[in-house]
């Protein structure tokens, strides 16, 4: 899989209304999306009508927690939790909308959240 251009990354940032963290920008330079275990979309594709654009429109919904005004959503864990980066705190998060404003996991980078999700799936599969 090939990445997308810097110009396309900038267009994507304009479409979602937020800058992407550096590790996400780097991943897009390598690959247009990033699938994890069970084909979960750890990083949504950067297409015009892609998940990343539509998921970031969720911030306009009345139910979306007001505590996350600077959250940029980039992917999911395949089980209902979303992966994002909160510019207000400078932290990457794993968050399930059903939990309101409660954050499941917080790390210094999106890459660390991706690693957390992958390791969690590997731990579960070893237990089976």
C-alpha positions as CSV (number, residue, x, y, z in Angstrom):
1,X,0.0,0.0,0.0
2,X,1.3,3.4,-0.8
3,X,1.0,6.6,1.1
4,X,-0.5,9.9,0.3
5,X,1.2,13.2,-0.6
6,X,1.9,16.0,1.8
7,X,-0.6,18.1,-0.2
8,X,-3.3,15.5,0.3
9,X,-2.5,15.4,4.0
10,X,-3.0,19.2,4.2
11,X,-6.3,18.9,2.3
12,X,-7.4,16.2,4.7
13,X,-6.5,18.5,7.7
14,X,-8.6,21.3,6.1
15,X,-11.5,18.9,5.6
16,X,-11.5,17.7,9.2
17,X,-10.7,21.1,10.6
18,X,-7.7,20.1,12.6
19,X,-4.0,19.4,12.2
20,X,-3.0,15.8,12.5
21,X,-0.3,14.7,15.0
22,X,3.1,14.1,13.5
23,X,3.0,10.3,13.8
24,X,-0.4,10.2,12.0
25,X,1.0,12.4,9.3
26,X,4.0,10.1,8.9
27,X,1.8,7.0,8.7
28,X,-0.3,8.6,6.0
29,X,3.0,9.3,4.1
30,X,3.6,5.5,4.2
31,X,0.1,4.1,3.8
32,X,-3.4,5.4,3.2
33,X,-4.9,3.9,6.3
34,X,-3.7,1.3,8.8
35,X,-5.5,-1.9,9.6
36,X,-4.9,-3.7,12.8
37,X,-6.0,-7.1,14.1
38,X,-9.5,-8.2,12.9
39,X,-9.1,-5.6,10.1
40,X,-10.0,-2.8,12.5
41,X,-9.2,0.6,11.1
42,X,-6.5,1.9,13.4
43,X,-6.1,4.7,10.9
44,X,-9.0,5.6,8.7
45,X,-8.3,6.0,4.9
46,X,-7.8,9.6,3.8
47,X,-10.4,9.6,1.0
48,X,-12.9,12.4,0.3
49,X,-15.8,10.5,1.9
50,X,-13.7,8.5,4.3
51,X,-14.1,7.5,7.9
52,X,-11.7,10.2,9.2
53,X,-13.8,13.0,7.7
54,X,-17.2,11.6,8.7
55,X,-16.0,10.6,12.2
56,X,-14.6,14.1,12.8
57,X,-18.1,15.5,11.9
58,X,-19.3,13.7,15.0
59,X,-17.9,16.6,17.0
60,X,-20.8,18.7,15.6
61,X,-23.4,16.4,17.2
62,X,-25.2,17.6,20.3
63,X,-24.3,14.4,22.2
64,X,-20.5,14.8,21.6
65,X,-18.8,15.6,24.9
66,X,-17.9,19.3,25.2
67,X,-14.7,18.2,27.1
68,X,-13.2,17.3,23.7
69,X,-13.3,20.5,21.6
70,X,-9.8,19.9,20.2
71,X,-10.0,16.1,19.7
72,X,-9.1,14.8,16.2
73,X,-10.4,11.3,15.6
74,X,-8.1,9.1,13.4
75,X,-9.3,5.5,13.8
76,X,-10.9,2.9,15.9
77,X,-10.2,-0.4,17.7
78,X,-12.9,-2.4,15.9
79,X,-15.0,-2.7,19.1
80,X,-16.7,0.7,19.3
81,X,-13.8,2.7,20.8
82,X,-12.3,5.5,18.8
83,X,-8.6,6.5,18.6
84,X,-7.9,10.2,18.6
85,X,-5.5,12.9,19.6
86,X,-6.5,15.7,22.0
87,X,-4.6,18.8,21.2
88,X,-5.7,20.4,24.5
89,X,-3.9,17.8,26.6
90,X,-1.3,16.7,24.0
91,X,-2.3,13.1,24.5
92,X,-3.6,10.3,22.3
93,X,-6.7,8.6,23.6
94,X,-8.8,5.5,23.2
95,X,-12.4,6.5,23.9
96,X,-15.8,4.9,23.5
97,X,-18.6,7.4,22.8
98,X,-20.9,5.2,25.0
99,X,-18.7,6.1,28.0
100,X,-19.4,9.9,27.7
101,X,-16.3,11.8,28.6
102,X,-14.5,8.9,30.3
103,X,-11.2,8.0,28.5
104,X,-10.3,4.3,28.4
105,X,-6.6,4.8,27.7
106,X,-4.3,7.8,27.3
107,X,-0.8,7.8,25.8
108,X,1.8,10.3,24.6
109,X,1.2,9.4,20.9
110,X,-1.2,7.8,18.6
111,X,1.5,5.2,17.8
112,X,1.4,4.2,21.4
113,X,-2.4,3.8,21.3
114,X,-2.0,1.7,18.2
115,X,0.5,-0.5,19.9
116,X,-1.8,-0.8,23.0
117,X,-4.7,-2.0,20.8
118,X,-2.5,-4.5,18.9
119,X,-1.0,-5.8,22.1
120,X,-4.5,-6.2,23.7
121,X,-5.7,-8.2,20.7
122,X,-2.5,-10.4,20.9
123,X,-3.1,-11.0,24.6
124,X,-6.7,-12.0,24.0
125,X,-5.7,-14.4,21.2
126,X,-3.1,-16.0,23.4
127,X,-5.7,-16.7,26.0
128,X,-8.0,-18.6,23.6
